Amino acid sequence: MISVQAIRFSDDVPAMQRFLETLGLSASVTSGDWAVMESGSGQVLLHGTANATSGAQSGGTQLTFETDELDSVTKEFGVTPVDEAWGRSLFLTDPLGAEVVVNETQTDHYGYQQHQAHPDASLAVVPVRFTDPQGAYADFLTRLGLRADGDDADYRAFVADQCSVGLHVDRPEESQQYVAVGAGAQVHLTFTSTGDVRALGEKLRAAGYAELRVDTTFGTMIEVTDPDGRLVQVHWA
C-alpha cells in the first residue's frame, strides 16, 4: 500500500496545527515541533524549521510518500534505502530534478505522543505539483503505484491507496503564488471535500482566518491564507 503525504515546514507548528484542525484534519502523532495530521484520506506532516536538517524554509510544502512495501519500490527504482533512526527511507530524484522521499510505514513512534485521530471523513489531501500532466511526471507516479484518473490537458489526478497527487500544467505567473522556492519537490497544499462549503467558510471566518475567498469559476473552491502566509485551497468534488 502507498499513501500520499505533504510535509509542511513551519516556524509555528502549533498555529499550523490549529489551522488544519479548523479545516477538519486531526492529529495522530505530535511532539513540540512535529505533528502528523490525518484527513479522511492522506496526511499533512508538520515539521518545525528550527530542526530541519535540509535547510527548508517556513511555508514550503514537499511531496512525500509512505509505503508498507518499500522493498518493491526499491526494486522498481534501483535505489538503496537509507536506514534512518526511526525506519527506512528511499530518496528518489523526480523528473524535475527534485528529491522525493518515500518513507517506510512507521510502527515505533519513539516516545512521540500518539492520539486517536477523528478527521473529517469528507476531506482529502491533494498536493499539486506544477508540471506537464501528460509528461514524465505521470510515468514517475505510475511507477510508484499511483493510477491516472482523467485525461485533461491541464490537470490530472493520480490516485494512491490513500490520497492522490495532482499534476497541473505549469504557468509560472500562476504557480509562483502557490509554490515556495526551496529544496525537495515543492507542491501546492490543496484539499478536496464533499462536505458543506458554506459551513467550512463560516468555520474559518469564526476562527479568525478572514483572508479567504470562494470561487465558483471552475466548480466551487475556497482559498485561504494559512498561518505561514501560504495560499491553501479546498475544492469541492
C-alpha positions in Angstrom: 0.0 0.0 0.0 1.2 3.5 -0.8 -0.1 6.7 0.7 0.5 10.3 -0.4 1.8 12.9 2.2 2.6 16.5 2.1 5.2 17.8 4.6 4.9 21.4 5.5 7.9 23.2 7.2 6.8 25.9 9.5 8.2 28.4 12.0 4.9 27.9 14.0 3.8 24.3 14.1 1.1 24.8 16.7 -0.5 27.6 14.6 -0.5 25.4 11.5 -1.9 22.5 13.6 -4.8 24.7 14.7 -5.4 25.9 11.1 -5.5 22.3 9.8 -7.8 21.3 12.6 -10.2 24.1 11.6 -10.2 22.6 8.1 -11.1 19.2 9.5 -7.8 17.4 10.0 -6.9 15.7 13.3 -3.5 14.9 14.9 -2.5 11.3 15.3 1.1 11.9 16.4 2.6 15.1 18.0 5.7 16.5 19.6 6.8 20.1 20.2 7.8 20.7 16.6 6.2 17.8 14.8 2.6 16.7 14.0 1.0 14.1 11.8 -2.3 15.5 10.7 -4.8 13.0 9.4 -7.5 13.8 6.8 -10.2 11.5 5.6 -7.6 10.3 3.0 -3.9 11.3 3.3 -1.7 13.1 5.7 -0.1 16.5 6.2 3.1 16.3 8.2 4.1 19.4 10.1 7.8 19.9 10.7 9.4 22.8 12.6 12.0 24.7 10.6 14.4 25.0 13.5 15.1 21.3 13.4 15.0 20.9 9.7 18.4 19.5 8.6 17.6 20.2 4.9 17.5 23.9 5.5 13.8 24.0 4.4 12.1 27.4 4.6 8.9 28.2 6.5 5.9 27.8 4.3 7.5 25.3 1.9 5.5 22.1 1.3 7.2 19.0 -0.1 5.7 15.9 -1.7 6.4 12.6 0.2 5.0 9.1 0.3 4.6 6.3 2.8 4.5 2.6 2.0 4.5 -0.7 3.7 6.1 -2.2 0.5 9.4 -0.3 0.4 11.3 -3.2 -1.0 9.0 -3.2 -4.1 9.6 0.5 -4.7 13.4 -0.1 -4.1 13.4 -2.8 -6.8 11.4 -0.6 -9.2 13.7 2.4 -9.0 17.0 0.6 -8.2 17.9 2.9 -5.4 19.2 1.7 -2.0 17.1 2.8 1.0 18.6 4.7 3.9 18.1 3.3 7.4 17.0 6.4 9.5 16.8 6.3 13.3 13.0 5.7 13.0 12.9 3.5 9.9 13.9 3.2 6.3 13.5 5.8 3.6 14.1 5.9 -0.1 15.4 9.1 -1.7 14.3 9.5 -5.3 15.0 12.2 -7.9 11.9 13.1 -9.7 11.6 14.2 -13.4 12.1 17.9 -12.4 15.3 17.1 -10.6 13.9 17.4 -7.1 14.1 14.9 -4.2 11.1 12.9 -3.3 11.2 10.8 -0.1 9.4 7.5 0.2 9.2 6.5 3.9 8.6 3.0 5.2 5.4 2.8 7.3 6.4 3.8 10.8 5.5 1.4 13.6 7.5 2.8 16.5 7.0 6.5 17.3 9.9 6.7 19.7 8.1 8.5 22.6 6.2 10.9 20.5 2.6 11.4 21.7 0.0 9.3 19.9 -3.6 10.3 19.7 -6.9 8.9 18.5 -7.5 11.0 15.3 -11.0 12.0 14.3 -10.7 13.7 11.0 -13.5 15.0 8.8 -14.1 11.9 6.5 -15.2 14.2 3.6 -11.7 15.9 3.4 -8.8 14.5 1.3 -5.2 15.8 0.9 -4.2 16.5 -2.7 -0.8 18.0 -3.1 -0.4 19.6 -6.5 2.9 19.6 -8.5 3.1 22.1 -11.3 4.4 20.2 -14.4 3.1 18.7 -17.7 0.2 16.3 -16.6 0.9 14.1 -19.7 4.7 14.0 -19.4 7.5 12.3 -17.5 6.0 13.0 -14.1 2.9 10.9 -15.0 5.2 8.0 -15.6 7.1 8.6 -12.4 3.9 8.5 -10.3 2.7 5.4 -12.2 6.0 3.6 -11.3 5.3 4.5 -7.7 2.0 2.6 -7.9 -0.4 5.5 -8.5 -3.0 5.4 -11.3 -4.2 8.3 -13.5 -7.7 9.5 -13.1 -8.8 11.6 -16.0 -7.0 12.8 -19.1 -7.4 16.6 -19.1 -4.7 18.6 -20.8 -4.3 21.0 -17.9 -4.8 18.8 -14.8 -4.7 15.1 -14.0 -5.1 13.4 -10.6 -3.0 10.3 -9.8 -4.7 8.2 -7.1 -2.8 6.2 -4.5 -4.2 3.8 -1.9 -4.6 6.8 0.3 -5.0 10.3 -1.1 -3.8 11.5 -4.6 -1.4 13.8 -6.3 -2.5 16.5 -8.8 -0.4 17.4 -11.8 -1.2 20.9 -13.1 0.3 22.4 -16.2 2.9 25.0 -15.1 2.0 28.6 -15.9 4.7 30.5 -13.9 2.6 33.6 -13.5 0.1 31.5 -11.7 2.1 28.8 -9.9 4.6 31.1 -8.3 2.0 32.5 -6.0 1.2 29.0 -4.7 4.5 27.1 -4.5 7.5 28.1 -2.4 11.1 28.1 -3.6 13.2 25.6 -1.8 14.5 22.1 -1.6 12.5 19.0 -2.3 9.5 18.5 -4.7 7.6 21.7 -3.8 3.8 21.4 -4.1 0.8 23.5 -3.5 -1.2 22.3 -0.5 -4.7 21.6 -1.6 -7.7 19.5 -0.5 -10.9 18.1 -1.9 -14.1 17.9 0.0 -17.6 16.5 -0.3 -18.8 18.4 2.7 -20.6 21.7 3.2 -18.7 24.6 1.6 -20.7 27.3 3.4 -20.2 25.7 6.8 -16.4 25.5 6.3 -16.2 29.1 5.2 -18.1 30.2 8.3 -15.9 28.0 10.5 -12.7 29.5 9.0 -14.0 33.1 9.5 -15.1 32.4 13.0 -11.6 31.1 13.8 -10.1 34.3 12.6 -9.0 33.2 9.1 -10.5 36.2 7.4 -8.3 36.2 4.3 -10.4 33.8 2.3 -12.5 33.8 -0.8 -15.0 31.5 -2.5 -14.5 31.0 -6.3 -17.1 29.3 -8.5 -15.3 29.8 -11.9 -14.4 26.1 -12.3 -16.5 24.4 -9.7 -16.5 25.5 -6.1 -13.3 26.4 -4.2 -12.3 28.1 -1.0 -8.9 29.8 -1.0 -7.5 30.9 2.4 -4.2 32.2 3.7 -2.7 29.9 6.3 -0.5 31.0 9.3 2.7 30.6 7.2 1.3 33.1 4.7 0.7 30.5 2.0 -2.5 30.1 0.0 -4.3 26.9 0.6 -7.3 25.7 -1.5 -10.2 23.4 -0.8 -12.0 22.1 -3.9 -15.5 20.5 -3.9 -15.8 17.2 -5.7 
